[in-house]
Amino acid sequence: MLILCIFASCFMGRYFIHLAYNGANYNGWQTQPELPTVQETLEKALTTLLRQPIAVVGCGRTDTGVHASDFYAHMVVDGELPDNLTFKLNNLLPPDIVIYDIFPVADNAHARFDATARTYQYHVSDRRLPFRQGQYCRIYYKPDLELMNEAARMLMEYEDFTSFAKLHTQVKTNICHLTRADWAEEDGGWVFTIRSNRFLRNMVRSMTGTLLDVGRGKLSLDGLREIIERKDRCAAGVSMPACGLFLTKVEYPYL
């Protein structure tokens, strides 16, 4: 009996947490000193409910104000999870974070490194949308959708996106393999959807700003190609505000 109790107390389980959040009130996902973040908020709630220190590892690092409608994190827990943990966690968390599911995974499963693809969307509109405040970026012109899609298809010809990467970040390569990049008219505005095996810091927001420059006639297609091939962040368009950006899908080989 004593041996069984010792074994039970040493049981360590790894779990994936499937969640979503509105990032408007947070300084991004990753914990920062004295600033509200999604990671810190989630860890505090889990630590309270599970009565042990809990650290979570997210599938990515969304910036301040960026939203996620599909997000995964993993945690390691000493002992079995209590019943109805998802329900209890949602009651404890603020209403701008929701937990969809918590489920066991293999001991070596990793929310960040095992992800094979991610999809982001950026939302813009030339109209005031009162029920979507903080979830889109307002523009003051009607962009040429066909021209922006032609520009988006041009992105698919390349792999080095240095021109759209935030400067002075600690990454080994700026190579990304895009599998989707297109614009669509939707919900009173326009949505840019992009899928890749990985993304660089600020990449989607700077790409969106540059493609919108094409759509408003400020930048030609030849000019876009020159920007990409220069591999110089200073050559690209402005970075769009965080409010319009959503992480919408994270893919794993075993889910």
Backbone hydrogen bonds, N-H to C=O, Kabsch-Sander energy under -0.5 kcal/mol:
donor,donor_aa,acceptor,acceptor_aa,energy
5,C,1,M,-2.0
6,I,2,L,-2.1
7,F,3,I,-2.2
8,A,4,L,-2.3
9,S,5,C,-2.0
10,C,6,I,-1.0
10,C,7,F,-0.6
11,F,8,A,-1.1
13,G,77,V,-2.9
15,Y,75,M,-2.7
16,F,103,F,-2.9
17,I,73,A,-3.5
18,H,16,F,-0.5
18,H,101,D,-3.0
19,L,17,I,-0.6
19,L,71,F,-2.8
20,A,98,V,-2.1
21,Y,68,A,-2.9
22,N,96,D,-2.5
23,G,21,Y,-0.6
25,N,22,N,-0.6
26,Y,23,G,-1.7
27,N,36,P,-3.8
28,G,26,Y,-1.2
29,W,62,T,-2.1
32,Q,35,L,-0.6
35,L,32,Q,-1.6
38,V,28,G,-1.8
39,Q,29,W,-2.5
41,T,37,T,-1.9
42,L,38,V,-2.5
43,E,39,Q,-2.7
44,K,40,E,-2.3
45,A,41,T,-1.7
46,L,42,L,-2.5
47,T,43,E,-2.6
48,T,44,K,-1.9
49,L,45,A,-2.1
50,L,46,L,-2.9
51,R,47,T,-1.2
52,Q,47,T,-0.7
57,V,74,H,-2.3
58,G,56,V,-0.5
59,C,72,Y,-2.0
65,G,23,G,-1.0
65,G,26,Y,-1.4
66,V,63,D,-2.1
67,H,245,L,-2.4
68,A,21,Y,-2.5
69,S,247,L,-2.2
70,D,247,L,-1.3
71,F,19,L,-1.8
73,A,17,I,-1.8
74,H,57,V,-2.3
75,M,15,Y,-2.1
76,V,55,A,-0.5
77,V,13,G,-3.1
79,G,11,F,-3.0
79,G,77,V,-0.8
85,L,82,P,-0.9
88,K,84,N,-2.4
89,L,85,L,-2.8
90,N,86,T,-2.3
91,N,87,F,-1.5
92,L,88,K,-1.3
93,L,89,L,-2.5
97,I,94,P,-1.7
98,V,20,A,-2.7
100,Y,18,H,-3.0
100,Y,98,V,-0.6
101,D,18,H,-1.5
103,F,16,F,-2.1
105,V,14,R,-2.3
109,A,106,A,-1.8
114,D,110,H,-1.7
115,A,112,R,-0.7
116,T,251,E,-2.5
117,A,251,E,-0.9
118,R,196,S,-2.5
119,T,249,K,-2.6
120,Y,194,I,-2.6
121,Q,246,F,-2.5
122,Y,192,F,-2.3
123,H,244,G,-2.3
124,V,190,W,-2.6
125,S,137,C,-1.8
129,L,127,R,-0.6
132,R,129,L,-1.8
133,Q,130,P,-0.7
135,Q,132,R,-2.2
137,C,123,H,-2.1
139,I,125,S,-2.9
144,D,215,G,-2.1
145,L,143,P,-0.9
148,M,144,D,-2.2
149,N,145,L,-2.1
150,E,146,E,-1.8
151,A,147,L,-2.1
152,A,148,M,-2.4
153,R,149,N,-2.2
154,M,150,E,-1.2
155,L,151,A,-1.3
156,M,152,A,-0.9
157,E,154,M,-1.7
158,Y,155,L,-1.9
161,F,159,E,-0.7
161,F,174,N,-2.3
164,F,161,F,-1.7
165,A,162,T,-1.5
166,K,201,R,-2.3
169,T,166,K,-0.6
171,V,169,T,-1.5
176,C,159,E,-2.8
178,L,176,C,-0.8
179,T,195,R,-2.6
180,R,195,R,-1.3
182,D,193,T,-2.2
184,A,191,V,-1.8
186,E,189,G,-2.3
189,G,186,E,-1.3
190,W,124,V,-2.8
191,V,184,A,-2.9
192,F,122,Y,-2.6
193,T,182,D,-3.0
193,T,191,V,-0.6
194,I,120,Y,-2.4
195,R,180,R,-2.1
196,S,118,R,-2.0
197,N,177,H,-1.1
203,M,200,L,-2.0
206,S,202,N,-2.1
207,M,203,M,-2.4
208,T,204,V,-2.6
209,G,205,R,-1.9
210,T,206,S,-1.9
211,L,207,M,-2.8
212,L,208,T,-2.4
213,D,209,G,-1.3
214,V,210,T,-1.4
215,G,211,L,-2.3
216,R,212,L,-1.6
217,G,214,V,-1.4
218,K,213,D,-2.2
219,L,213,D,-1.5
224,L,220,S,-2.0
225,R,221,L,-2.3
226,E,222,D,-2.0
227,I,223,G,-2.0
228,I,224,L,-2.4
229,E,225,R,-2.3
230,R,226,E,-1.5
231,K,227,I,-0.9
231,K,228,I,-0.8
232,D,227,I,-0.7
235,A,232,D,-1.9
236,A,232,D,-0.6
236,A,233,R,-1.1
240,M,205,R,-1.5
244,G,241,P,-0.9
245,L,242,A,-2.2
246,F,121,Q,-2.7
247,L,67,H,-2.1
248,T,119,T,-2.5
248,T,246,F,-0.7
249,K,119,T,-1.4
251,E,117,A,-2.8
255,L,252,Y,-1.1
